[in-house]
Amino acid sequence: MRALVNSIRLILTKKFFIIYITIFVLILCLLNLMNPVPILVRGLFSEIAGDTIDNLIVLVNSMFNKNTVLFYIFVCFAIALGLATVVSLFFSGPLFMLSKTVDDSDYKPKRLDYFKGFFNCFVKLALVLFILFYAILMLLYSFIIIIFPALLVGKIAGTGANGNGTYEFFLIVTLIIIYLLLLFLRVYLMYMIPASFKTVSFYKTSLKVAGSSFVTSVTTLIGLDLIYIGTLSYIGMLNSGAFKLILLLLANTLFWTIFIVWLFYKFNHTIIKKKIILE
């Protein structure tokens, strides 16, 4: 909790980062207006709730096809590489300055520090982000396969008003398992981001920091996730319009700014407290 409070205090005193990320989040919010994923997800859940679960079982079965697996691996590789390159291009400079700010509260950003961070950290940050994005995308593919047993149970036990709730129970348990797996992945890989600005052994350092602060990292992430999901759910119930877009911009800016600053502060605090040597 102290790391989270200190992160918020740092944001209020050092405003250069929140201004930068606000512009970036605004661009993402505008692009998200053309995002087809929410419509597809709503359609998927409509299919689950309806009488066409056979189609879903056929769809999941097709995911086991060799050609489908190879195609998905290739697409995930391309998407992860593209996202990592773009994000690193925009954030290697600002995150370098954030890292120096967390190290020294008296640090004042200089104009050349942005370019220094870009030239020194672009490749390492892009590599770290590629690993993160690729691992998450491949895990999402695994999630589809994990859901397969729940779909079979739903077919056998029955769904809807005439069902006995077995399908819903298995689906909820499956979603909880998926979330816990994703949470575990985030805890042990996310510290590679701040580590990439301090050492070339960023993966090994990330594992050490995650292991030394596992409980506090997990509890903080769960708390942030609940607040973030609850906020977006509330905003999603509002009618579309400029006001909704503004709320989405504010919510995403606040959440991601707090999360990123907390990530760097927690990393720095842990290596000092636990006396972790950077190689």
Summary of the structure (lengths in Angstrom):
residues: 279
radius of gyration: 21.0
end to end distance: 28.2
largest distance: 66.7
contacts: 811
relative contact order: 0.13
helix: 84%
strand: 0%
